[in-house]
Amino acid sequence: QLQASGGGLVQAGGSLRLSCAASGRTFSRYDMGWFRQAPGKEREFVAGIRSSIGSTYYADSVRGRFTVSRDNAKNSVYLQMNSLKPEDTAVYYCATVTGTAPSGSWGQGTLVTVSS
């Protein structure tokens, strides 16, 4: 079970930090990722973090502005979003991943709205 939180309304150039809480005792074994779905568009990969060494990877559209991290002790993954743009407006979801593809069921997302 995954639940994202931390979304809200922010002006362009601002920052938000999203959190994703996971249930289960095997969280640390999974690569985790963030995805987003803007109105009228398909869901897309945003950022991922591997289970073992915690290496990270990003979509080109967010690289340099977003940072993904995790705390295995808290069964949580985070997405720090800086220099937000109106085109970042979307519902954000977390999921287990294989590369840039989701590998599990979707949990509840959180809405991020960036005003210009």
Buried (B, 14 or more C-beta within 10 A) or exposed (E): EBBBBBBEEBEEEBEBEBBBBBEEEEBBEBBBBBBBBBEEEEBEBBBBBBBEEEEBBBBEBBEEBBBBBBEBEEBBBBBBBBEBBEEBBBBBBBBBBEEBEBEBEBBEBBEBBBEE
